[in-house]
């Protein structure tokens, strides 16, 4: 299934530059936009939640942690 993305409020100069770039690559502005997004996001790695959680635990190891129920109680009492 293909999605659709609408980008609003683009600067006219940016649109002109996109169209020129698309022309140089022999593509429509829409195809050029897709290619720019594809390339920009190709190097993005999905965040591995378990690795991120392990990193956070390592960073906070040995620190005093306040139990969440205490924090919630303090928040309620402050109202």
C-alpha positions in Angstrom: 0.0 0.0 0.0 1.4 3.4 -1.0 0.9 6.4 1.2 0.5 10.0 0.4 2.3 13.0 1.8 1.2 16.6 1.3 3.7 19.3 2.1 2.2 22.7 2.7 3.6 26.2 2.9 6.7 25.7 0.9 8.7 28.7 -0.2 8.3 29.4 -3.9 12.1 29.4 -4.4 12.3 26.0 -2.9 9.7 24.7 -5.3 11.5 26.2 -8.3 14.8 24.6 -7.1 13.1 21.3 -6.7 11.6 21.5 -10.2 15.0 22.4 -11.7 16.7 19.6 -9.8 14.0 17.2 -11.1 14.6 18.4 -14.6 18.3 17.7 -14.4 17.5 14.2 -13.2 14.8 13.6 -15.8 12.1 13.2 -13.2 8.9 14.9 -12.2 9.0 17.2 -9.1 7.0 14.5 -7.3 9.5 11.8 -8.2 12.4 14.0 -7.2 10.7 14.7 -3.9 10.3 11.0 -3.3 14.0 10.3 -4.2 15.2 13.1 -1.8 13.2 11.7 1.0 14.3 8.1 0.3 18.0 9.1 0.3 17.7 11.3 3.4 16.1 8.5 5.3 18.1 5.6 3.9 20.8 6.1 6.5 18.4 6.3 9.4 18.5 3.2 11.6 15.4 2.0 13.4 15.8 2.4 17.1 16.2 -0.9 18.8 14.2 -0.4 22.0 15.9 -3.2 23.9 19.4 -1.8 23.1 18.2 1.7 24.0 16.8 0.5 27.3 20.0 -1.3 28.1 22.0 1.8 27.3 19.8 3.9 29.6 20.1 1.3 32.4 23.9 1.4 32.0 23.9 5.3 32.2 21.8 5.4 35.3 23.4 2.4 37.1 24.2 3.1 40.7 22.0 6.2 40.9 19.2 6.6 43.5 15.8 6.1 41.8 12.6 7.4 43.3 9.8 4.8 42.8 7.1 6.1 40.4 4.3 5.7 42.9 6.1 8.2 45.2 6.5 10.7 42.3 2.8 10.3 41.4 1.8 10.8 45.0 3.9 14.0 45.2 2.2 15.2 42.1 -1.2 14.6 43.4 -0.4 16.2 46.8 1.0 19.3 45.1 -2.4 20.1 43.4 
